[in-house]
Amino acid sequence: MKKHMMKLCMAACLVSGILLSPAEKFTSQAAEVIATVKGSVMAGTTTELLKLSTKEGNMEIKLDSGTDASACKILLPGSSISVSVSHGNDGYLHAVKITSAAQAADVTLDSSSSATVTGTISEKSKGDVLYVKTAQGEMQIKLDSNTNMSGCSVLVADKTYSITCVRGSDAYMHATSISDASSGSSGSGSGTSTTPSSSLTPAPESPVGVDTTTVTGTVNKKTKEDLLYFDTAYGEMQIVIDKNTDSRNGMFIIPDRKLSVAVYRGSDAYMHAATIVGAKESVIPATVDTSSPATVSGTVSSKSNENILILKTSDGDMELKLDVLQSVTGCKVLLRGRKLTVTCARGSDAYMHAISIVGN
């Protein structure tokens, strides 16, 4: 009986000691995991506060110096993660450890040359593709399971980072390392970068002899004469069209037009087009009477394709076949609305055929 009474007294003393202990004593228990929750990262997440969407509802979880994010530093909207949490003495749940499924490296990276860009991560980023806003435009950079992120605590949207990247066999730039930028304001999208603007300096190397990867997709309406915005199965790509690009079989860069583009990485960190190929019919060229050619001026219609140029003129639309086209000067590709002067002649098939095209 005495032993039983002694045990009861000891238990009572322990409880009293816990209840009477100062609040500081609880801090030592702050890292004790009370639950593990799964969900997807929400917009608005910062380096201090994780906003998580779960089946049970939305949660706000504090990130602090004790959070172990070594197994998952990517906290971009839509990323699926697991978080073990503890109670904090500030009334918040605190993240103890963050984990996510490892990504398989299924592409070959060309590590012979690399480029470093600085920019702000856009909220459009999701999965393994970063949308990086730079002073010169937006880049898409892929993340791999072996991307070195030791230079940053976590990766979140609207924060500026310095990213070293190389070309992958899938035609994307891949991040080899990411670190917090030493300067640049969060969310401004005005970081500096080694990437070019839409007025691009051609890559110094020639596509001849350079390894290329062919990608297929459709032309995005944001496309310019020297920068093709290309919608592919992997997302939007930005591909430079320069003086080395062979566009003879894919001159018409019309929105929603399907193309195949052989690309390679330029020293400016952009992908460059080596060749552009559009759908073109195999036809037997007509006999064209070039003894009395005519010259017409107008703008390119969106109905044009690799077989027929539809030219909007002051007298209406003209259809000009391209089967005997000999030269194109003053432009590398033909966009909708581009002003042209075309020398043409009548063919044996009663069509007018373009002999030469000059960009105005």
C-alpha positions as CSV (number, residue, x, y, z in Angstrom):
1,M,0.0,0.0,0.0
2,K,2.9,2.4,0.9
3,K,4.5,1.7,-2.5
4,H,1.2,2.4,-4.3
5,M,0.8,5.7,-2.4
6,M,4.4,6.7,-3.3
7,K,3.8,6.1,-7.0
8,L,0.7,8.3,-6.9
9,C,2.6,11.0,-5.1
10,M,5.4,10.9,-7.7
11,A,3.0,11.1,-10.6
12,A,1.2,14.1,-9.0
13,C,4.5,15.8,-8.5
14,L,5.5,15.3,-12.1
15,V,2.1,16.7,-13.3
16,S,2.5,19.7,-11.0
17,G,6.0,20.2,-12.2
18,I,4.9,20.3,-15.9
19,L,2.0,22.6,-15.1
20,L,4.2,25.0,-13.1
21,S,7.1,25.0,-15.5
22,P,7.7,28.3,-17.3
23,A,6.7,28.6,-21.0
24,E,10.4,28.4,-22.0
25,K,10.4,24.7,-21.1
26,F,7.9,24.1,-23.9
27,T,10.2,25.5,-26.5
28,S,12.4,22.4,-26.2
29,Q,9.4,20.4,-27.3
30,A,8.6,22.6,-30.3
31,A,10.3,20.2,-32.8
32,E,8.2,17.2,-31.6
33,V,6.2,16.0,-34.6
34,I,2.4,15.8,-33.8
35,A,1.2,15.0,-37.4
36,T,2.2,14.6,-41.0
37,V,0.0,16.3,-43.6
38,K,-0.1,16.0,-47.3
39,G,-1.3,18.6,-49.8
40,S,-0.3,21.0,-52.6
41,V,1.4,24.3,-52.2
42,M,-0.9,27.4,-52.6
43,A,-0.1,30.8,-54.2
44,G,1.0,33.2,-51.5
45,T,3.6,30.9,-50.0
46,T,6.7,32.7,-48.8
47,T,10.0,31.7,-47.3
48,E,8.4,32.2,-43.8
49,L,4.9,30.9,-44.3
50,L,3.8,27.8,-46.2
51,K,0.2,27.9,-47.5
52,L,-1.0,24.3,-48.0
53,S,-4.2,23.0,-49.6
54,T,-5.2,19.6,-48.1
55,K,-8.3,17.4,-48.3
56,E,-9.3,18.7,-44.9
57,G,-8.9,22.4,-45.9
58,N,-6.3,25.1,-46.2
59,M,-3.5,25.3,-43.7
60,E,-0.9,27.9,-42.8
61,I,2.4,26.5,-41.5
62,K,5.4,28.5,-40.3
63,L,8.8,27.9,-41.8
64,D,11.7,28.7,-39.5
65,S,15.4,28.0,-39.0
66,G,14.6,24.5,-37.6
67,T,12.7,23.4,-40.7
68,D,14.4,20.6,-42.6
69,A,13.8,21.3,-46.3
70,S,16.7,19.3,-47.6
71,A,14.4,16.7,-49.2
72,C,12.1,19.3,-50.8
73,K,13.1,23.0,-51.5
74,I,10.6,23.5,-54.2
75,L,7.5,25.3,-52.8
76,L,5.9,26.5,-56.0
77,P,2.1,26.6,-56.4
78,G,0.7,23.2,-57.2
79,S,3.7,21.2,-55.9
80,S,2.6,18.1,-54.0
81,I,4.4,17.7,-50.7
82,S,4.3,16.1,-47.2
83,V,5.0,18.1,-44.1
84,S,5.6,16.9,-40.6
85,V,4.4,19.6,-38.2
86,S,4.8,20.5,-34.5
87,H,3.1,23.0,-32.2
88,G,4.8,26.3,-31.8
89,N,4.4,28.6,-28.8
90,D,3.2,31.3,-31.2
91,G,-0.1,29.5,-31.9
92,Y,1.1,28.4,-35.3
93,L,1.9,24.9,-36.6
94,H,5.6,24.8,-37.5
95,A,7.1,22.7,-40.3
96,V,9.6,20.2,-39.0
97,K,10.4,18.4,-42.3
98,I,9.2,18.8,-45.9
99,T,9.4,16.0,-48.4
100,S,8.2,15.3,-51.9
101,A,8.5,12.5,-54.5
102,A,12.0,12.5,-56.1
103,Q,12.0,13.3,-59.8
104,A,13.7,11.0,-62.2
105,A,16.4,12.3,-64.4
106,D,15.3,11.1,-67.9
107,V,17.3,13.5,-70.1
108,T,20.9,14.0,-71.0
109,L,22.5,17.3,-70.1
110,D,25.2,19.0,-72.1
111,S,27.5,20.1,-69.3
112,S,30.3,21.4,-71.7
113,S,28.9,24.9,-71.4
114,S,26.6,26.7,-69.1
115,A,24.9,30.1,-68.6
116,T,23.8,31.9,-65.5
117,V,20.6,34.0,-65.4
118,T,19.0,36.1,-62.6
119,G,15.3,36.6,-62.4
120,T,12.1,36.3,-60.4
121,I,10.2,33.0,-60.2
122,S,6.7,33.4,-61.7
123,E,3.6,31.9,-60.1
124,K,3.0,30.2,-63.4
125,S,5.8,27.8,-62.4
126,K,4.6,24.3,-61.6
127,G,5.9,20.8,-61.4
128,D,9.4,20.7,-62.7
129,V,9.3,23.8,-65.0
130,L,10.3,27.2,-63.7
131,Y,9.0,30.3,-65.4
132,V,11.7,32.9,-64.7
133,K,10.9,36.6,-65.3
134,T,14.1,38.5,-66.4
135,A,14.6,42.0,-67.5
136,Q,14.7,40.7,-71.1
137,G,11.6,38.4,-71.0
138,E,10.4,35.1,-69.6
139,M,12.4,31.9,-69.7
140,Q,11.4,28.3,-69.0
141,I,13.9,26.3,-67.0
142,K,13.5,22.7,-65.9
143,L,14.4,21.4,-62.5
144,D,16.0,17.9,-62.0
145,S,16.3,15.7,-59.0
146,N,20.0,16.6,-58.8
147,T,19.7,20.4,-59.2
148,N,22.0,21.9,-56.5
149,M,19.9,24.1,-54.3
150,S,22.2,24.5,-51.4
151,G,22.5,28.2,-52.1
152,C,18.8,28.9,-51.2
153,S,16.6,27.9,-48.2
154,V,13.5,27.1,-50.3
155,L,12.3,28.0,-53.8
156,V,9.1,30.1,-53.8
157,A,7.3,32.3,-56.3
158,D,7.9,36.1,-56.5
159,K,11.4,35.8,-55.2
160,T,14.6,36.5,-57.1
161,Y,17.3,33.8,-57.7
162,S,20.5,33.2,-59.6
163,I,20.2,30.1,-61.8
164,T,23.0,28.3,-63.6
165,C,21.6,26.2,-66.5
166,V,22.7,23.9,-69.3
167,R,20.9,22.5,-72.4
168,G,19.1,19.2,-72.1
169,S,18.3,16.6,-74.8
170,D,14.6,17.6,-74.5
171,A,15.5,21.1,-75.8
172,Y,14.9,22.7,-72.5
173,M,17.4,24.6,-70.4
174,H,17.9,22.6,-67.1
175,A,18.9,24.2,-63.8
176,T,22.2,22.7,-62.4
177,S,22.3,25.1,-59.4
178,I,20.1,27.7,-57.8
179,S,21.0,30.3,-55.2
180,D,19.3,33.3,-53.6
181,A,20.2,36.4,-55.6
182,S,22.5,38.8,-53.7
183,S,20.4,41.7,-54.9
184,G,17.0,42.4,-56.6
185,S,13.6,43.0,-55.1
186,S,11.1,40.3,-54.6
187,G,8.2,40.2,-57.2
188,S,9.6,42.9,-59.4
189,G,10.6,40.6,-62.3
190,S,13.3,43.1,-63.0
191,G,16.4,41.0,-62.3
192,T,19.3,41.1,-64.7
193,S,20.0,38.2,-67.0
194,T,22.4,37.0,-69.6
195,T,19.4,36.3,-71.9
196,P,18.7,38.5,-74.9
197,S,15.9,40.8,-75.6
198,S,13.6,40.5,-78.7
199,S,16.3,42.5,-80.6
200,L,18.6,39.5,-80.5
201,T,22.3,39.2,-81.4
202,P,22.7,36.0,-83.4
203,A,24.5,33.2,-81.8
204,P,28.2,33.2,-82.8
205,E,28.2,29.5,-83.7
206,S,26.7,28.2,-86.9
207,P,24.0,25.4,-86.7
208,V,26.2,23.4,-89.2
209,G,27.9,20.8,-87.2
210,V,26.0,21.6,-84.0
211,D,23.9,18.8,-82.4
212,T,20.2,19.7,-82.6
213,T,17.0,18.4,-81.1
214,T,13.7,18.5,-83.1
215,V,10.6,19.7,-81.3
216,T,7.1,20.0,-82.7
217,G,4.4,22.3,-81.7
218,T,2.3,25.3,-82.7
219,V,3.1,29.0,-83.1
220,N,2.0,31.3,-80.3
221,K,0.5,34.7,-81.1
222,K,3.3,36.4,-79.1
223,T,5.9,35.4,-81.8
224,K,8.1,38.1,-83.3
225,E,10.3,37.9,-86.4
226,D,13.4,37.1,-84.3
227,L,11.8,35.2,-81.4
228,L,9.4,32.2,-81.9
229,Y,7.1,31.6,-79.0
230,F,6.4,27.9,-79.5
231,D,3.6,25.9,-77.7
232,T,4.8,22.3,-77.2
233,A,3.6,19.3,-75.2
234,Y,6.1,20.4,-72.5
235,G,4.9,24.0,-72.3
236,E,5.9,27.2,-74.0
237,M,9.4,27.5,-75.5
238,Q,11.1,30.7,-76.7
239,I,13.3,30.0,-79.7
240,V,15.6,32.5,-81.4
241,I,15.4,33.0,-85.2
242,D,18.7,34.3,-86.4
243,K,20.7,34.8,-89.5
244,N,21.8,31.1,-89.4
245,T,18.2,29.7,-89.3
246,D,17.2,27.8,-92.4
247,S,13.5,28.7,-92.8
248,R,13.1,27.9,-96.5
249,N,10.6,25.2,-95.6
250,G,8.9,27.0,-92.8
251,M,8.7,30.7,-93.6
252,F,5.1,31.3,-92.4
253,I,5.1,31.8,-88.7
254,I,1.3,32.2,-88.3
255,P,-0.4,31.7,-84.9
256,D,-1.6,28.1,-84.3
257,R,0.4,26.9,-87.3
258,K,2.1,23.5,-86.7
259,L,5.8,23.4,-87.2
260,S,8.9,21.2,-86.6
261,V,11.9,23.1,-85.3
262,A,15.5,21.7,-85.0
263,V,17.0,23.6,-82.0
264,Y,20.3,24.0,-80.3
265,R,21.5,26.0,-77.4
266,G,23.2,29.4,-78.1
267,S,25.8,31.0,-75.9
268,D,23.2,33.5,-74.8
269,A,21.3,30.7,-72.9
270,Y,18.4,30.7,-75.4
271,M,17.5,27.9,-77.7
272,H,18.1,28.8,-81.4
273,A,16.4,27.5,-84.5
274,A,18.7,25.7,-86.9
275,T,15.8,24.7,-89.3
276,I,12.1,25.4,-89.4
277,V,9.8,23.1,-91.3
278,G,6.1,23.5,-92.0
279,A,3.6,21.3,-93.7
280,K,4.2,21.6,-97.4
281,E,2.5,19.7,-100.3
282,S,4.7,17.9,-102.9
283,V,3.6,19.3,-106.2
284,I,4.9,19.3,-109.7
285,P,6.0,23.0,-110.4
286,A,3.9,24.7,-113.1
287,T,5.5,26.3,-116.2
288,V,5.7,30.0,-115.4
289,D,6.0,32.7,-118.0
290,T,8.7,35.0,-116.6
291,S,8.9,37.2,-119.7
292,S,6.4,39.7,-118.3
293,P,6.5,39.6,-114.5
294,A,4.3,41.8,-112.3
295,T,5.1,43.5,-109.0
296,V,2.5,43.7,-106.2
297,S,2.7,45.0,-102.6
298,G,0.6,44.0,-99.6
299,T,0.6,42.3,-96.2
300,V,0.7,38.6,-95.3
301,S,-2.7,37.1,-94.5
302,S,-3.1,34.6,-91.7
303,K,-4.6,32.2,-94.3
304,S,-1.1,31.9,-95.9
305,N,0.8,28.6,-95.8
306,E,3.9,27.0,-97.2
307,N,2.2,26.4,-100.5
308,I,0.3,29.6,-101.1
309,L,0.9,33.2,-100.0
310,I,-2.3,35.1,-99.5
311,L,-1.4,38.7,-100.0
312,K,-3.7,41.4,-98.8
313,T,-3.5,44.3,-101.3
314,S,-5.5,47.5,-101.9
315,D,-7.4,45.7,-104.6
316,G,-8.2,42.6,-102.5
317,D,-6.6,39.3,-101.6
318,M,-4.2,37.7,-104.1
319,E,-3.2,34.0,-104.1
320,L,0.4,33.5,-105.1
321,K,1.8,30.0,-105.4
322,L,5.3,29.4,-103.9
323,D,6.4,26.4,-105.9
324,V,8.9,28.3,-108.1
325,L,10.0,30.9,-105.5
326,Q,13.6,31.8,-106.1
327,S,14.5,34.3,-103.4
328,V,13.4,35.9,-100.2
329,T,15.2,39.0,-99.0
330,G,14.7,41.5,-96.1
331,C,13.0,38.9,-93.9
332,K,13.8,35.5,-92.5
333,V,10.2,34.5,-91.7
334,L,6.8,35.8,-92.7
335,L,4.4,36.8,-89.9
336,R,0.8,37.8,-90.3
337,G,0.6,41.5,-91.3
338,R,4.2,41.6,-92.6
339,K,4.5,44.1,-95.5
340,L,5.9,42.6,-98.7
341,T,6.7,43.4,-102.3
342,V,6.3,40.3,-104.5
343,T,7.5,39.8,-108.1
344,C,5.2,37.3,-109.7
345,A,4.2,35.8,-113.0
346,R,1.3,33.7,-114.4
347,G,1.7,29.9,-114.6
348,S,0.4,27.2,-116.9
349,D,-2.1,26.3,-114.1
350,A,-3.7,29.8,-114.4
351,Y,-2.3,30.8,-110.9
352,M,0.0,33.7,-110.2
353,H,3.3,32.3,-108.9
354,A,5.7,34.2,-106.6
355,I,9.2,34.5,-108.1
356,S,10.8,36.7,-105.4
357,I,9.7,38.2,-102.1
358,V,11.2,41.4,-100.5
359,G,10.3,42.4,-97.0
360,N,9.5,46.1,-96.7
